[in-house]
Every structure is written in C-alpha cells, then in structure tokens.
Amino acid sequence: MSQARATHLTRRGLLAAGGAVGLGAALAACGDDKGKGSGSGSGAKAAKSGPWSFKDDRGTAVKLDKVPANIVAFTGVGAALFDYGVQVKGVFGPTRTSAGKPDVQAGDMDISKVTILGNTWGQFNIEKYASLAPDVLITTMFDGAGTLWYVPEESKKKIAQLAPSVGISAYDRQLTEPLQRMWDLAESLGGDMKAAKVTDAKKRFEAAAARLRAAAKAKPDIKVMAGSASDQLFYVSGTNLSVDLEYFKALGVNFVEPPESAKKQGGGWFESLSWENVDKYQADIIMMDDRSSALQPAGIAKPTWKKLPAVRAGQVIPRSPEPILSYDKCVPLLTNLAEALEKAKKVG
C-alpha cells in the first residue's frame, strides 16, 4: 500500500508495486469523535455552513470554522468523493495517462476541472497547492504509522503547514471499513448520501457481495492468485494487509498465500518472483493489478507467463489494489471476481 528514504521502497514505494501499489514507478521515482462531521449541504452551500470537524484514522481531529470548500485530495479519494457529490479542487497521484486520458484511479471525475499537483510518485507542486488556498488535504494510508499516501516524505512538513490533513486507512482491514469511513467523510463534507444513485450503489454492493460469497462457496477448490507485473519481476500478493483481498477472503474466496518469510522484502505485502519462477504457485484464476504503474496482461510477452494454465484458459481478470472507496466503484470488483469464479474451470 515509512521511516526513511530506503523504507519508501519497502513500505511506501513497494506498496505502489505488488502489494497495495507498481514497483517500477516507485523505483523510477526512487466529524466528531466518531468520525462524522457537522457540515451539511454541498458545493458553495456547504462552504457557508459550519463549523466542521472530523476525526481521521490516525486519531487526529480536524476542526474548522466551516465545511471545507477548497479540498485537495489523492486522486482516488477525489474520485470517491465525486461519486458522493463532493467536488475537490486539486488532486495528486495518478490522474492522467501518458495518452492524456483519465487514469483508472480518477474514476468518473472530470480531470479538466481539477488542478493536478502531481501525476506520479514523488511529484507534488507545493506552489500550486498553496495557490489553491486549501482548507484540507485528504488521502489514504497504507501502513500502521499513519503515513499519508503520495505525500512526499521530503516535503511533508511544508505541505502540512498549508492546511490540516485527513487520513483514511486502507491498511490491514476489510474493504467495508474504509468504505464506511469514506461515506462518513463525504457526508460531513456535504455529500448527498440519500441520493438515489448513492443508495442504489450501496444496495448493488451488498448484492454483489452476496453473489461473490455464493460463487466462492460453490467453487471452494478454485484457487485465485493476486498478481502484479513489471518487466523484471512478478509480484504475488498475500491477502493480509490488502483491504480488497482481506474482504474477498472473508467472503470465502480461496487465495494463493505466499509464506510470510517470502513476503519480507515486499514489506509483508507480496512475494517477488523472477519470470522464470512465475509458475511457482498453481492458480486457476489470476487477478492482475490494473493500475497504470503496472505492466498490463496484454503487454506481457514472457513465455513463462503465456504458459500458465490460467492464462492459457483465459482466466485472468483485473484487480484494483487501490480501490476507489465508493460503493459504486467497488461493485465491479466483487462482480468481476464472482463472475470469474462462476465460469472458472479447474486448471491449476
């Protein structure tokens, strides 16, 4: 999904690879006390109301005179808030692809309407950030130390001086917990949580979870492997620490589990394999990292990859290691895996 620069490559940077996040990108870059705010309304109306407070997952309570109007967020957080009717002013993190299109982590946001402070690991334009007169910075966290995701270590103090921050943990818990926390946050910021599209998305999520549970129960012998690829290595994620995999496992999905000793170099998130050893684990379905920092299945030319039984059987599906934490965006994660299980043949 943070101690010194070196740790970036084991916890923060490595997260960007096979666990919560693309090693290639990392190496290239080398409410009240219950969490519910007191704001209401949306847009300009929300900015005029207040006071506002929210206690984040570090235990930090942010208190402002009014509901934040100038919100800056990690791209995926901005996308989640957008689904709940809250528009952010600026974003940082994967937002625009090299082709100029919205990154997968931008969701349904109109990226032409937000100021992009940084698009890759280590990028964060502090001058642009200051010009937005930010009321609050919001991002996720992928470790137990409260490290703010995609906020550069070397400039975090300067960034912190410009606005208070809110961190939502996506570490070592099931997906439903950060989903609820993002819901609470969006509600505090003026999101319309009673809108039909919002309540419908939550119902669809619950239905998709029931479908996945049933599919897993019907196919207990189907083995699923969560992977991520770079030119040099293939990463096999364990279910521990990742919010999506922990939840899928709780629903009964049978995952490949690398031993803890093999995941040490990956900060406990994943095991790194050479392409010659990519067949170390037998899997019937392979879920592949869909982020732009990872090598996508269509671009993998390694002969050892093409020989894998799941690949030969066409049983490869996308996975979002950094899910956009809105119910609408998490429905496909459940549905795609449920459908794959329903159709899967034992090949591993």
N, C-alpha and C positions, 0 to 999 in steps of 0.2 A: 501499500500500500508505500538517532539524531544527536549525535553528540558532537562529532567534529566532521570535517570535510570527508574524511575516509568513511565515516558512518553513512554518508549520503549514498554510498554505493552498496551498503549492506542493508539499510533500512529504508531511507527515503528513495535513493536512486534505484535500488533494486526493486522497490515496490513498483516503480514505474516500468518494471520489466515483466517478470513472470508471476509475481505474487499479486499485489494489487495493481503493478504498473509496468514498459519497454526498456530493457536494459540498454539497448542500443542508444536510445535517446539519453538515458542517464549518463552513459559513458561519454557520449558525444558532448554533453553539456558539462563532462567530468564532474422573559415573562416575569414572572415572579419566580420564587424559589423552586417552583415545579417546572420551570422552563416555558411557561406560557406568558406572552407579553400582554400589555394592557391596551395596545392600539386597536384601531378598527378602521374600516373603510379601505380605500385603495387609491393608488396614484396620488394626485395632488391633495385629495381629501385626507388621505392618510397622513400626509406630511403636516397637516394643520392640526391633527389631533395629538393627544398625548396625555400624560407622559408615557414613556415606553421603557420596558425592561425585559430582559431575557437572560436566563441562566444557562450557559452552554455546557458542553460535556467535559470541560476542564474544571467545572465548578465555578467559573467566572461569571459574575452577574454584571451585565452591561445595562446602565441606566441612562436614559436621555430625556430631555425635556419634551420631545415629541417623537412620533414614529419616524424612523429614518426614511428620508426621501432619496438621498444620494447613496445608493447601495453599490458597493463594489464586491464582486464575488468570484470565486473559482468558477470556471466555465460551466462545469457540471452542476454546480449549485445554482448558478444563474438560470440554467435550463429547467431545473426542478421548480424554482420559484416562479418562473414564467408559466409553467403548467398550472400554477395556482393563482395566476392573475397578478403576480408581483413582478414589475419590470426593474431590472438592475441597470445602472448607468454605465458601469465598466466591468470588464472581466479580465482574468488572467488564466493561462493554461491553454491546452489545445482547443482552438476556436475556429481557425481557418486552415484548410488543407493547402498543400502546395499548388493545387489546381484552382485555388480561390473559392472553393465551396465550403459550406459549414462542416466542421469536424463532427464526427459521430457524438462527441461529448457536448455539442452545442444544442442537441435536441431540436426543438421547434423554434428556438429563438431566432429573430431576425438579426443576424450578426452585423448588419449595416447600421443598426440602431444602437449599438453599444461601442464604447471605446475599448479597444483591445490594448491592454497594458503589457502583454507578453504572450507569445504563442507557443513557446517551447520551454523546456526545463531550464531554470536559471534566469529567465527573462522576466523583468518586472520594472517598468518605466516609472520611477518614483516621481519624476516631474509631472508626467501626465496624471498620475494618481492624485497628486496634490492639487492639480488644476480642476479636478472634479469636485473638490471640497467634500470629500467623503464623510458621511455620517457614521458608517460602519463597514467593516470588511468581514466577509463571511466565507468560510471554506470548510473543507472536511479535514479529518485527521486519520492517519493510518498507522499510528503507534500509540503506545500507552503513556507516552511522555507529553502528549498534548502538542506535538509539532504541527504547525499549520501547513497544510498541503499546498505545495507550489509557491509558498512564500520563501524567497531565497534566504538561506541562513546568513549570508554575509550582509544583507541589508534589512534584516527583520526589525532591528531596533529603530532605524529611520522610518520604516513603514508603520511601526507601532505608534510612533509619535504623532502621526497624522490623523488617526481615528482608532476607536476601540475595535476589537475583533471578536467574532463569534466562531467557535469551532464545533462542528457536528462530527462525532466519532463514527467512523466506518471501520472499526478495528475490533476483532475478536468478539463478535456478537452476531446474531442472526439479522438478516435483512429487514425484518419487520420493525426492529427497534430504531434504526436510523430513519426509516420511512416515517415512523410516528414523530420522531424529533423534527424532521423537516416539515411535516404537517403542522406541528405546533408553532414552529418558527414562522412559516408562511402565514398562518392565522394571525400571529402577533403583528406581522408587517402589513396587514390589511387584505390578505388574500380572501377571496370569497369561497369559503370551504363548503358552502351549501349550494354552489352552482351545480347544475345537472351534470356537466361533464366531469366535475370533480368527484361527486358522489358515485357516478356511474363507473368511473375508473377504479374506485376502491372496491366496488362490487365485482368488477371484472377481475381484479387482482385476487380476491377471495375465491372466486370460481376457478381461476387458473391454478391456484394453489391446491384446491381440491382435486383438480384434474391431474396435476403432477403427482400428488400423493397416490391416487388410484393407479396411475401408469407405473409408478415405482413398485407398488405392491403386486401388480400383475406381472412385472418383469424383474424379479429380485436378482436374477443371475446376470443381467446385463450390466457390464462394467463400464463406467464412464471415466474418462481422463480429461482433466482440465490442463490445457497446454498454451504456451506462448512461444513464438519463434523469432529468432534473429538469424543473420547469415551464419554466425559462428555456432550458436547453441540453441537447444530446445529446452524449454523450462516446463517442468511438471509441477503443478500446484497441489499442495495438500489442502484439505478442507478447513483445517484450523486457521483462524485469523481472518479469512475472507468472508465478508457478510453474505455474499450470494451462495457460496459453496456450503457454508455452515447451515444456511436455511434449507438448501436443497437436500443436504444430508439428513436434516431433521425430518424432512418430508418422506424419507425412505430411499433416496437415490444411492446406489451402490458405487462409490468412487474408488479409483486408484489412489492409494495413500502412500507416498514416499515416506520412508522411515525418518524420524526426527534427525538422526545423525546425518542423513543425506541432504537435509534442508538447512544445515548450519550456515553454509556460505550464502544462502539466499535469505538470511535473516529470519529463518523459521517459516518462510512463506513457500518456498519451492526448491526443487532439486534441479540442478543444471546438468544437462546431458549433451555429449557430443552427438553430431548427427549420425555417427557410426553406431551409437548406442541408443538411438531413438526407439528401438523395439524392445527396450528393457522391460516394459510393462505391457501386459496383454489388456487391450481395451476394445470394447465393441462400439463405443461412441466416443468421439473426441470433440471437446468443446475448445474452440480456438479464440484467443484474445482478439477482439475486434477493433482495438484502438489503433490510431494511425502510427503510433510508435512501434508497433509490432509488425513483423512480416506476415502478410495475409496468406491463407492457404493457396490461393490462385497463383501466388508468386513463389511458392516453394518448389524448387526444381530438384531437390535432393532425392536421389534414387531410393535411399532408405525410407524416406517419407512415403513415397509413392507405393512402396511395397507393404506398408502397414495394412493389416486386414480391414480396419475401419475406413481407411482412405479408399482402398480398392472397392469397398462396399458402398461408398458414397455416404457414410455415416459420420460426417463431420459437420458441426454446426457452430455458429458464432457464440462467443461468451463476452459479457461486458464486466471486466474485473472492477471497474469503477462505475457502478450503475448510477444513472441519473435518479436521484432519490425522490421520484414522484410515482404514485401508483400507476399512472398511465404508462410511463416508460418502463416500469418493471413487469407489466403484464406480459410483454413478448418474451422476456427472459424465462418465465415459467412456461408459457405456451410452447415455445420452441423446443424446450427440453422434454416436455410432456409428449409432444408430437413425435419427437425423435425416439423416445422410449417405446411409444405405441407401435411404431413402424420397425423398430430395430430387430435385426437378426443376430443371433449369437455367432460372432466371427473371431473373437479374440482367443 
